[in-house]
Amino acid sequence: MRVSELAEKARVTPETVRYYTRQGLLHPHRNPHNGYQLYGHEDYRTLVFIRKARQLGFSLKEVTHILKEADKGHSPCPLVRDLFERRFAEVSAQIEELTHLRDRMAEAMQAWRTMPDGQPDGHTICRLIEHWDKEDQDVTETATAFQTT
C-alpha cells in the first residue's frame, strides 16, 4: 500500500503516516522502480494500534515504549495497565482542577455583573480582577465594596 492508501484504510491522514514513518514506528519498503514507499499489513496493524492508543490518551512516547516491549516478545499489557492507571489519575485530577476553575469563573462572572468598570489610575489596572480573591473574602463582600466606592 502507498501512503495515501494506508492512511485511508487506517482512518488517519497521510501526514500522520509520514510522521510515524519518520519516527521509526512504521517500516515501509521502497519500490525500486518508482521509489514509492510501500506499506504492508504489519504497518497497517501498527498504525491502527497507534491510533487506538492515542484515542485512549497514551502519548506517542508511551506508545513507542509499548511497541518496543512487544517487539522484544514481552507482553506490554502490564505496562499498558500501569501507564493507563497513572494517566487516568492525572486526567481525573485535571478534570477536578478545571471544574473548580469553572466554578470560580462562574462566581466571578456573576459578581462582576454588578460591579462598575474602573479606569486605570496608576494604582489599579482592572479592579474586577484586583478585588477578586475568593480565598480571602466572599464575592458579595467584594461586590458591596465596589458599589460603595
N, C-alpha and C positions, 0 to 999 in steps of 0.2 A: 504494500500500500504506500502511496505517496503521502506527503504531509497533509494535504487537504482531505484526502480520503480517510486517513486515520483520525483526523480532527472531527470530521463529520460523524464518523462511526462512534467515536467515544464521547461526542457531545461537548467538545471543547473548541477553542479557537486554534487556527494554525499557528498563531504566535505562541500559544501555550505549548504546543508540540515542539516547536523550535527551542523554546526556553528550556524545557525539560531535557531536550537532547543536549543542549549546551551544558546543562548541569550534570550530565552523565547518567541521568535516570532512564533514558531510552537509548537503545543501541541499534540504529539503522545500519543497513549495508548500502554501499554506493553501487548504483548500476553503472558498470564500466562503459556502457555505450552512450549514455546521456548524462551521467553524473548525478542523477536524481538520488535522493536518499529514499531508500525503501524500508518500510517497517513491516515487521512480522506480527504474528498472533501474540507472541510474548510481549511485544511492545504495547499492543492493544490492551492486553490484560493488565500490564503495569500501569498504563495510563488511566484505565478505569479505576484501578485501586487507588491511585493518587487522587483522582477527582473525588472519590467517595471519602477518603481520609480527610481531604481538605474541607469537604462539606461538614464533616464531624468536628472540625475545629483544630485538627492537627496542623502544626506548622510544617513547612517544607523541610526544615532541618529534621524534625521528628520523623517525617515520612521517609526521608533518606536513611535515617538510623534503622527504622523498621525494615526497609527493603534490604539493607546490608545484613541485618540479622537473618533474614530469610535466605539470602544468597549464601550465607555460611552454613545453611542447613539447620539452623536453630529455629525453634518456634518463637516468633515475635509476639505471640499472644500475651504472655506475662508482661512484657514491655508495654504493649498497647494498653493493657488494663491499668498499669501504673501511670503512664502518661495521661491517659484519659481521666482517671480519678483526680489527678493533680489539676488538670486543665478544667475539669468540672468545678472543683472547689474555687479556682481562680475566677471563672466566669460567674459563679454564684456570688462571690464577693463583689465583683464589678457590678453586677445587677443590683445588689443591695446598696452600693455606693451611689449608683445612678438613680435609684428610687429615692434615696434621701436627698440627692441634689434636686430632682424633680419636685419633691415636696417643698424644699426651701425656695425654689424658684416660684412655685405657685403662691407660697405665702408672701414672698416679696412682691410679686405682681399685684396681688390683692391689696397689700399695704400701699404700694406706690400709686394706686389709682386715686387715692385721696390726698396724696402729698403734692404740694406745689413744686413746680420746677424752680431751680435756683440758678443764678448766674455765677460763673467763676469770679471770685473776688480776691484772689491771691491767697485765700485761706482754704478755699474749697474748690473741688473740681466738679463733682456731681454729688450733691447732698443725698440723693437716693441711696447710692452705694455707701458713702461715707458714714451715714447714720444707720446703716443696716448691720446689725450684729445679733443674730438670733441667739448666740450663746450667752450674751450678757444681758439682754433685755427683751421684753416682749414686743412683738410687732406693733401692737396697739399703742404701747408707750411711745414708740418711735413716731407713729403717725400723729399722735397727740402733740408731741414736741414740735413737729413741723407746723402744725396748724397754729401754734401759739407764737411762733417766731416770725 
